[in-house]
């Protein structure tokens, strides 16, 4: 893929939601909501302060994130649906609980 977001923008690939409920009911495509969870694919260099100083990004490619339901702009890159959003639209990074417990 030859796409690099500019400034404080992030390219995100949505993570597919479950096809079944916890009770085992299959959810048809028409009833599914688009997931508000994704994986960061690419990031810009960061925003700049008025002084010109670079503000580094808090996320990096590979991070799993949560974002608002209406966040970002949907685009198709290399035949794959993605989102481009500002870093401020990201609500948080989902930590891998397995890695966190090993570090503790």
N, C-alpha and C positions, 0 to 999 in steps of 0.2 A: 504494500500500500504506500502510495506516495502522497500522504496528506499530513501536514504539520499545522496544528492550531496556532493562532497568533495570540500574543499578549497573555491574558489570564483565562483563556478558553481551554476546554477539555473535550476530547473526543471519547465518547462512551458507547460501549456495546451493551445493550440490554441483556440481562440474565433471564432466561426463560422461566416462566412460573410453572408450578406443578399442574399436571393435567387432571389430578384427582383431589378431592377434599380429604380431610383426615378420616372421614367416615367411609371413604371408598367411592363416592359418587364422581363420575367423570364429568368434567366441566367442558361444555362445548366452546369452540373458538369464539362464537358470537357473544358468549356471556363472560369471557375473560377480560379482565382489565389489563392494560399494559403494565408490566412490572415497573416499580420505581426503584429497582435495584439494577446495578450494572457493573461492568468492569471497565476501568480506564484503559484506553488503547493508546492515546497520545496526549501530551500536554504542551502548552505554549511555554515560553520562557518566564512568564510572570508579568504582573502589572508593574507600573512605575509610579513612584511618588512624584509630587510636583517638583522635587529637587532633581529628578531623573534617576534616583537610586532604584534599583531593581528589587521588587518584593518577590522572593522565591515562592514557588508553588508548594502547597501542602500535600498534594497528591502526586502520585507517580504512576506510570504505566504498570498494570497488573493489580493495582488496588481495587478492592471491591467496595462500592459506595452505595449510599442511599441518596436519592434526590427527590425533589418535589414532583407531584403528579403532573404539573403543567410546565415543568422545566425544559429548557433546551429547544433546539430546532432539529426536526427530523431530516436526515439526509440519507442518500444511498451512495455508498462508496464501494467500488468493486463488487456491485451487486448485493451488498449487505446493508441492512438498515442500521443506522447509527444515530446518535444524538450529538450535537455540538452545544455545549453550555458554558456559562461562565463558572469559574470556580466557586463563586459565592452562591450558586444554585445548589451546590452539593451540601447535603445536610450532615453527612458524616461518613467516616470510613468504617467498614465492618472488619473487625479484627478476627483473625482465625483463632478460635478458642483452643485448638490443639497446640498451636505455636505459643500462645500466651501462657498456657499451663506449663509448658516445658521451660519457659524462661523464668517462671516464678520459683 
